[in-house]
């Protein structure tokens, strides 16, 4: 069995004497037995922390959860600064949480029922693996896009009854935010926690309309009625 790894100095193919193991175990085997310069990130090894996210055959996965297949191509996350080999710097993407002001703006007392908890329970499961950002085509043309997990976090707090100023959150996600999303669903497809950022962004758009916002691109769209 072989896998190819995109290293900083080019692609390297490694032969493995093991099968049916996770990619993370394979990477540790390579580092220990074949190439001690191979650099990657890992932590919990249990699919909980999101540290080991990479791309395999063009799709984001957690290395500790993915079982290797013969011929796999392993690459670092896209739209991230590559520090070395598969290790990337995630700090810039996490700064988007500040842009989205994804926290309670004006806390107020509220009764929290089990039904209310379920509204945003899934969004709270985000492990900041950055897979959704790596899969997002918008970042290729707009590196300032707030992005999926920050918008999911914004939805989580905008739907919280303890938030006394939902409009503040909504105001702060209009520019480089919800209207820039193409709703392609890539982020939803790759999320290891089963979160649906696409739906969260749709919900934020609905809330935005309640505050008088609309898609700023709507007026420039061509519906084929030119000349009438």
RACORDA-V44704 format. One record per pair of residues at least 24 apart in sequence whose ideal C-beta (glycine too) atoms are under 6 Angstrom apart, sorted by the first residue. I is the first residue (numbers start at 1). J is the second residue. D is the distance in Angstrom with one decimal. If there is no record, write none. Layout:
# RACORDA-V44704
i=[I | I]
j=[J | J]
d=[D | D]
This chain:
# RACORDA-V44704
i=[1 | 3 | 3 | 4 | 5 | 6 | 7 | 8 | 8 | 22 | 23 | 23 | 23 | 24 | 24 | 24 | 26 | 38 | 39 | 39 | 39 | 40 | 40 | 41 | 50 | 50 | 50 | 53 | 53 | 53 | 54 | 60 | 60 | 60 | 60 | 62 | 77 | 77 | 78 | 79 | 79 | 90 | 93 | 93 | 96 | 96 | 96 | 97 | 99 | 100 | 100 | 100 | 100 | 101 | 101 | 102 | 102 | 102 | 102 | 104 | 104 | 105 | 105 | 106 | 106 | 107 | 108 | 108 | 110 | 110 | 119 | 120 | 120 | 122 | 123 | 123 | 125 | 131 | 132 | 132 | 132 | 135 | 135 | 135 | 136 | 138 | 142 | 144 | 145 | 145 | 146 | 146 | 148 | 148 | 151 | 152 | 152 | 155 | 155 | 155 | 167 | 170 | 170 | 170 | 178 | 178 | 179 | 179]
j=[70 | 68 | 72 | 73 | 74 | 75 | 85 | 84 | 85 | 64 | 63 | 66 | 68 | 52 | 63 | 64 | 68 | 85 | 84 | 85 | 87 | 86 | 87 | 87 | 127 | 128 | 129 | 129 | 130 | 131 | 86 | 131 | 134 | 135 | 190 | 192 | 130 | 134 | 134 | 133 | 139 | 130 | 130 | 133 | 146 | 147 | 150 | 150 | 146 | 146 | 150 | 154 | 173 | 169 | 172 | 150 | 153 | 154 | 157 | 157 | 163 | 165 | 168 | 164 | 165 | 162 | 162 | 164 | 161 | 162 | 159 | 156 | 159 | 195 | 152 | 156 | 193 | 190 | 187 | 191 | 197 | 186 | 187 | 190 | 187 | 180 | 180 | 176 | 176 | 180 | 176 | 177 | 187 | 197 | 201 | 197 | 200 | 200 | 203 | 204 | 211 | 207 | 208 | 211 | 204 | 205 | 215 | 216]
d=[4.7 | 5.9 | 4.5 | 5.0 | 4.8 | 4.2 | 4.7 | 5.4 | 5.5 | 5.6 | 4.2 | 4.7 | 5.2 | 5.6 | 4.1 | 4.3 | 5.1 | 6.0 | 4.3 | 4.2 | 4.9 | 4.0 | 5.9 | 5.1 | 3.7 | 5.6 | 2.8 | 4.2 | 5.9 | 5.0 | 5.3 | 3.7 | 5.1 | 5.3 | 4.2 | 5.3 | 5.8 | 3.8 | 4.8 | 6.0 | 4.4 | 5.1 | 5.5 | 4.9 | 4.9 | 5.1 | 3.9 | 5.1 | 5.2 | 5.2 | 4.1 | 4.4 | 5.6 | 5.8 | 4.6 | 5.8 | 3.6 | 4.8 | 6.0 | 5.9 | 5.5 | 4.4 | 4.3 | 3.6 | 3.8 | 5.7 | 6.0 | 3.9 | 3.9 | 4.7 | 5.4 | 4.4 | 5.2 | 5.6 | 5.1 | 3.9 | 4.4 | 4.6 | 3.6 | 6.0 | 5.8 | 4.0 | 5.9 | 4.8 | 6.0 | 5.6 | 5.9 | 4.7 | 5.3 | 5.3 | 5.5 | 4.8 | 3.9 | 3.8 | 5.3 | 4.7 | 4.6 | 4.0 | 5.6 | 5.3 | 5.6 | 5.9 | 5.3 | 5.4 | 4.9 | 5.3 | 5.0 | 5.9]
